[in-house]
Amino acid sequence: MPGRKNSAKMPKIPLDRISQKRDRGRPPTVGPSEIRGRADNYHFIFGQVWDRLWPRLSKAQTDQAVIDAFVAEAQPYAPNFMPGLASLVSRILSEPRFPKRREAQISFLADSLAGLGYVAPRSSRDICQKARAREKRAHHIIRYEFYVECSCGFKGRSRNHACRRCGAEIDFGPFGLRP
């Protein structure tokens, strides 16, 4: 009696998905999208309270002074930050590269705090910067063309939404959108 000619095939979808090999390097504790989302939320919050918060925050030398500034000037958002992030906030404020302009200060602090101390403030800013760059590179329409038949007799693709031969523009109507 002859032996088996075909051996058992390996399944394309394994039953045990957990035992797959993980990627190289240290496993991340927080995801980049989570950091970016938190940074955007913090940016909105700081935009609301920055004019009241910054004068006291700029004079804060200790963690307790930072907590007092948030509790006094950043209501109702203070529980989101204090007392857990007080030492991180004071460390970020004492960085030599802390910006001088209002919007830059808000962005710097929001992006740095978004990592919640699980990643370094500098790494948190880098993650936010990469996520924003990735968003800008998202697919979008660069150019669209029309095939026209003009009264001058030209038939073909338009150039800048007009006839190539005589330059007559395409009428998009009274409510049409012109790029």
BELZI-V843817 format. One record per run of one state. SS is the DSSP state (alpha for helix, beta for strand, coil for the rest). FROM is the first residue (numbers start at 0). LEN is the number of residues. Records with the same first field share a line. If there is no record, write none. Layout:
SS = FROM-LEN / FROM-LEN
This chain:
coil = 0-31 / 59-3 / 73-4 / 81-4 / 93-8 / 113-7 / 136-10 / 149-5 / 157-1 / 159-2 / 162-6 / 169-10
alpha = 31-28 / 62-11 / 77-4 / 85-8 / 101-12 / 120-16
beta = 146-3 / 154-3 / 158-1 / 161-1 / 168-1
